[in-house]
Structure formats: structure tokens, C-alpha cells
Amino acid sequence: MRRTSSVTSLSWIPSEAVVGMNKVVFESGFTHYDDPPPDQLDDLDEMAAADRFRFANNLEAWIEVGDGGEIVDCGYSGHSVMGATTVRVARHDIARFPAVAFDELRSDPERRDDAVVFTQTSGGHVALPAPRRVAHPPFVKLEAPTVWTTLELVLHADGRAEHRLVGASAFPRHWIYDDRGALEAKVGLTDFKEWWRRAFGKRTPWHAHDREAIVTSVETALERELAGTIMRGGEKPKVRKLRKGALLTEQGAPGDEVFLLLDGVLDVEVDGNPLAELGPGAVLGERAVLGDGRRTATLRARTAVRVAVAEHGQLDLEKLALVSAEHRREEV
């Protein structure tokens, strides 16, 4: 009996992730940010042709299980997809430059008593030159930094499958999809400056150097709807930045703002006890707006964090109440 499964990472550039002079290039319209990918994957090749992501690492694998439950054969299948960079002048597309794909790195399948472990790294860099100062020799580079993700898939003889993100470049944003193509997890933190200055040569998996990434759970569909309202429903929201360890809110303090976590990871604490870890896409602070105007939890930055700030009058209070009912983290 053949058993198969897959895991896919989709990588894209959100509007809040680029910093420095490069932000000017994006906002001039010469190149573009990406709209958030869908919750359910479509055909990867069609999505790439429509310029809906930067690259996709698709790890598919199979095992052959004998009549006695033993694994008799195994292998990789599937394919990864590199996108392209669309160059625009006066908001008109003038050219598309296919990205440069590196050779996929596939480890030899690791056989265990009742399972096989598969590991795959995929990535590359855009074709356009990117002159920049870098943090180590040669101190100046012309080609773009390298992007990648490393995925692991474990197939069990009894039909179970497990997967995880082993490592990833610090930029762009990476989303993880399961075997059914459903969005399952996100990398919590992007770091454009680190990626721009360091992600090349020996500091990539093609020279046996990977980078650990923080993976967070996916926000709810209602939070995604409110995120669209905050980011695109009116005036551009203010963006607040916090350093690692700083407080966004403190339990018991007054507050009438709602926050959308754009990047980074926040810890939720109630009465000094850690309750949850939140990643990009989470809507926060609604309990104070709906209640007596005081914060019901402390939100502490586990990493560097960026949040969009919305006044409560911008948002539908009924939807905020539904988000609040979904949260109730102190009761979990």
C-alpha cells in the first residue's frame, strides 16, 4: 500500500515588511508588494503565473507499506515553484524577470522502524541586481539576497503524517500549508535588514547553514476580515514598533485602542501567568474596548514587534465581540 502526504510553504512580501530606502522603491510602483495568499492553496503554477507569491517550497513524499506493515520503499515527489519580479513604470507592467532557482536540497530519506523522514530545502533569488552593502566580506554585493525554506515531512506506516518548518530565510514572509492545502501556520517574524545584509554565500543552506524560524498559529477568519478593515478600510493606520521585552499593554491599565499584530510574536500574560503566544494577523485589545476600558491582559513582545493601531470607532463592535468570544485565552 502506498501512503503519500505533503507540506508546502508559500513566501510573499507584505506591505509592512520592507524598510529603509528599499521601501521607497516599492512605494514608487517600480516593483510591488503582494496581497496576502489565500487560506486554501490553488494550483501553484497558476498562482505563480498570476504573480501571487515569490516562491513555493512543495515537499511531497511517499512510502510503500508491505502486507506485514513494514516500509519496503520510499521517495520524493512534487515540485517547488519560483515566482518572478514584475517591473512597472507609471503603474504599467513593462517586464517580468523570472527568479533564479537554486538546486533543491533533498536529504536521503531517513528510515526509522515505522516511519520515514524527508527534508527538503528550496529557494533562490530574484534575477534583478540588488547593489548593497553587506555585513561581512565581500562587504558589497550586486546580486539579490537568497530566500529559502526548509521543510520536514514524516510519513508513518500506519498512515499518520507530521510536518514542520525546520528553517527559513529572515525575509520574506513564509506561510505553511498542510496536505489538504489549508493554511496551518505562519513564520512569526520577518527581518528585512538581517536578510538584506547577510543572506548569501556561506550563510545559506547551500553551504550547510540554515536559520531557525519562529512558527506561530493562524489567526481566525474573522480576525483576517478585521485586519483588512484596519489596513485598507480608511485612513492608513499608525504603526507602533516595540523592542523585544517591551509591553504593548499592561493588565489593569486604561486603553481604548485595538491592535493588529503585523510582525513579530507577543506573549499574553494574565496575573503574571503566561497564557498564549500570538503571531502576525492577531487582533488584540478588544476586551478593553468592549468592557470597562481597562486591559484584561499584559501583552509583552517576545521578539521585535510591529502593530497597526486602530481607534475603536473604526471597527464594527459586533465583530469585535465575536473576536473577543473566540479569544478568552484566560479560560483555556
C-alpha positions in Angstrom: 0.0 0.0 0.0 1.3 3.4 -0.9 0.9 6.3 1.5 1.5 9.9 0.4 1.4 13.3 2.0 2.8 16.8 1.5 3.6 20.2 3.1 4.0 23.5 1.3 5.5 26.9 2.3 4.4 30.0 0.3 6.6 33.1 0.6 5.4 36.6 -0.1 6.2 40.3 0.6 3.6 42.1 2.8 3.4 45.9 2.7 4.8 46.5 6.2 7.8 44.2 5.9 10.2 46.3 3.7 12.2 49.1 5.5 14.8 51.7 4.6 15.4 53.0 1.1 14.0 49.9 -0.4 10.6 50.9 0.8 10.8 53.9 -1.5 11.4 51.6 -4.4 8.3 49.6 -3.6 6.1 52.5 -3.0 7.2 54.2 -6.2 5.4 51.4 -8.0 8.6 50.2 -9.7 8.0 46.8 -8.1 5.3 45.7 -5.8 4.2 44.2 -2.5 2.0 41.1 -2.5 -1.6 40.6 -1.4 -1.9 38.0 1.3 -2.1 34.5 -0.1 -5.4 32.5 0.2 -6.4 30.4 3.1 -6.7 27.5 0.7 -4.0 26.8 -1.9 -4.8 26.8 -5.6 -2.7 25.4 -8.4 0.9 26.6 -7.6 1.8 27.1 -11.3 -1.3 29.1 -12.0 -0.6 31.2 -8.8 3.0 31.8 -9.9 1.8 32.9 -13.4 -0.6 35.4 -11.8 2.3 36.8 -9.7 0.6 35.8 -6.3 3.8 34.8 -4.4 7.6 34.9 -4.6 8.3 31.2 -4.2 6.8 28.0 -3.0 8.5 25.0 -1.4 6.3 22.0 -2.1 7.6 18.8 -0.3 5.6 15.7 -1.3 6.7 12.2 -0.4 5.5 8.6 -0.4 6.2 5.3 1.3 5.3 1.8 0.2 4.0 -0.4 3.1 4.1 -4.2 2.8 1.4 -6.6 3.9 3.1 -7.0 7.3 3.1 -3.3 8.0 6.8 -2.8 7.1 8.1 0.0 4.9 9.6 -1.5 1.8 10.2 1.6 -0.4 10.0 5.4 -0.3 10.7 8.5 -2.3 10.1 12.2 -3.0 7.6 13.6 -5.5 6.1 17.1 -6.2 7.9 20.2 -7.3 8.7 23.7 -6.0 7.9 26.9 -7.9 9.9 30.1 -8.2 8.0 33.3 -9.0 9.0 36.3 -11.0 9.6 40.0 -10.4 7.3 42.3 -12.3 8.8 45.7 -13.1 6.4 48.7 -13.5 6.8 52.2 -14.8 3.9 54.6 -14.2 1.9 51.7 -12.8 2.2 49.8 -16.1 3.8 46.4 -16.2 6.8 46.5 -18.6 8.7 43.3 -17.9 8.7 40.1 -15.8 12.0 38.7 -14.7 11.9 35.0 -13.6 13.6 34.4 -10.3 16.8 32.3 -10.2 16.1 28.9 -8.6 18.8 27.1 -6.8 19.0 23.3 -6.9 16.6 21.7 -4.4 18.4 20.1 -1.4 16.8 16.8 -0.5 18.2 14.7 2.2 18.4 10.9 1.8 15.1 9.6 3.4 15.8 8.7 7.0 14.3 5.3 7.7 13.0 4.5 11.2 11.3 1.4 12.5 7.8 2.5 11.4 8.4 5.8 9.6 10.5 7.7 7.1 11.7 11.4 7.5 12.0 13.6 4.4 13.7 17.0 4.4 13.7 19.5 1.5 15.2 23.0 1.1 14.0 25.2 -1.8 14.7 28.8 -2.8 16.9 31.1 -4.8 16.9 34.9 -5.5 15.4 37.4 -7.8 17.0 38.0 -11.2 17.3 41.8 -10.8 20.6 43.1 -9.4 20.5 44.5 -5.9 23.6 46.6 -5.2 24.1 46.8 -1.4 26.5 46.9 1.5 26.7 43.7 3.4 27.8 42.8 6.9 30.8 40.6 6.0 33.2 40.0 3.1 33.0 41.0 0.3 31.1 43.9 2.0 29.5 44.9 -1.3 27.1 42.6 -3.3 25.3 43.1 -6.6 23.0 40.1 -6.7 19.9 39.9 -4.5 19.9 38.0 -1.2 18.9 34.4 -1.0 15.4 33.3 0.0 14.6 29.7 1.2 12.6 27.5 3.4 13.5 24.0 4.8 10.6 21.6 5.4 10.4 18.2 7.1 7.8 15.6 6.5 7.4 12.3 8.5 5.4 9.5 7.0 4.3 6.6 9.3 3.5 3.1 8.2 0.1 3.4 9.9 -0.9 6.4 7.7 -0.1 9.3 10.0 1.9 12.2 8.7 3.7 15.0 10.6 5.4 18.1 9.2 7.3 21.1 10.4 9.3 24.1 9.2 13.0 23.4 10.0 14.4 26.7 8.9 13.8 29.8 6.7 15.4 33.0 5.4 14.6 36.1 7.6 12.6 37.5 4.7 10.1 37.5 3.1 7.0 36.2 5.0 6.5 32.4 5.0 3.1 30.7 5.4 2.7 26.9 5.8 0.0 24.7 4.2 -0.9 21.2 5.1 -1.6 18.2 2.8 -5.1 19.4 2.1 -3.7 22.8 1.0 -5.2 24.5 4.1 -3.2 27.4 5.8 -1.9 25.9 9.0 0.9 28.1 10.4 3.0 31.2 9.8 6.5 32.3 10.5 6.1 34.9 13.2 8.9 37.4 12.4 10.5 38.9 9.3 13.8 40.8 9.5 14.5 42.7 6.2 17.7 44.2 7.4 19.2 40.9 8.5 18.2 39.3 5.3 19.4 42.2 3.1 22.9 42.3 4.8 23.6 38.6 5.5 21.6 36.1 3.4 24.1 35.0 0.8 27.0 32.7 0.3 28.0 30.6 3.3 25.0 31.8 5.3 22.5 29.8 3.4 21.6 26.1 3.4 23.5 25.6 0.2 26.6 25.9 2.4 25.2 23.9 5.2 23.9 26.9 7.2 20.2 27.2 7.9 18.3 29.7 10.1 15.8 28.7 12.7 12.4 30.4 12.4 9.7 31.1 15.0 6.4 29.5 13.9 3.0 30.7 15.2 -0.6 29.5 14.8 -3.0 31.0 12.3 -5.5 33.7 13.2 -9.2 33.3 12.8 -11.2 34.1 9.6 -12.9 37.0 11.5 -9.5 38.4 12.5 -8.5 38.4 8.9 -11.6 40.3 8.0 -10.9 42.9 10.7 -7.3 43.1 9.5 -8.5 44.1 6.1 -10.7 46.8 7.6 -7.8 48.2 9.7 -5.3 48.2 6.9 -7.5 49.2 3.9 -10.8 50.4 5.3 -10.0 54.1 5.6 -7.0 56.2 6.8 -3.7 54.4 6.8 -3.3 53.2 10.4 -0.4 54.3 12.7 2.2 51.6 13.1 3.9 51.1 16.5 7.2 49.4 17.0 8.3 47.6 20.1 11.6 46.1 21.1 11.9 42.6 22.5 10.7 42.6 26.1 8.6 45.8 25.8 5.0 46.0 26.9 2.2 46.7 24.4 -0.5 46.6 27.1 -0.4 46.1 30.8 -3.2 44.4 32.7 -5.4 46.9 34.6 -4.2 49.9 32.6 -6.8 52.0 30.7 -6.9 51.7 26.9 -9.3 52.3 24.0 -7.2 51.2 21.1 -7.4 47.9 19.1 -4.2 46.4 17.7 -3.4 44.3 14.6 -0.1 42.4 15.0 1.7 42.9 11.8 5.0 41.2 12.5 6.7 39.5 15.5 5.5 37.5 18.4 3.6 38.6 21.6 3.2 36.8 24.8 -0.2 37.0 26.6 0.0 37.2 30.4 -2.8 37.3 33.0 -1.9 37.8 36.7 1.7 37.1 35.8 0.9 33.7 34.2 1.8 33.1 30.5 -1.3 32.0 28.6 -0.6 32.2 24.9 1.8 33.2 22.1 0.4 35.3 19.3 1.8 35.8 15.8 1.0 38.0 12.8 -2.6 38.6 12.0 -3.9 38.5 15.6 -6.3 41.3 16.6 -5.7 42.4 20.2 -7.0 44.8 22.8 -10.7 44.4 22.0 -11.7 43.3 25.5 -11.0 46.8 27.0 -13.0 48.5 24.3 -16.0 46.2 24.9 -15.7 46.3 28.7 -14.8 48.9 31.2 -11.9 50.4 29.3 -9.2 48.6 31.2 -6.8 46.0 29.8 -7.6 42.4 30.8 -4.1 41.1 29.9 -0.5 42.1 29.6 0.9 41.8 26.1 4.7 41.5 26.1 7.0 41.5 23.0 8.8 38.2 22.7 10.6 39.4 19.6 10.8 42.8 18.0 7.2 43.7 17.1 5.2 45.9 14.8 1.5 46.6 15.3 -1.1 48.7 13.5 -3.2 50.8 15.8 -6.9 51.3 15.2 -9.3 53.5 17.1 -12.3 51.6 18.4 -14.7 53.8 16.3 -13.2 52.4 13.1 -14.4 48.9 13.8 -17.7 47.0 14.0 -18.3 46.4 17.7 -20.4 43.3 17.0 -17.5 41.8 15.1 -15.1 42.8 17.9 -17.4 41.0 20.3 -17.2 37.8 18.2 -13.4 38.1 18.2 -13.5 38.5 21.9 -15.6 35.4 22.4 -13.1 33.4 20.2 -10.2 34.6 22.4 -11.0 34.0 26.1 -7.4 32.9 26.5 -7.5 33.2 30.3 -10.2 30.5 30.4 -8.1 28.0 28.3 
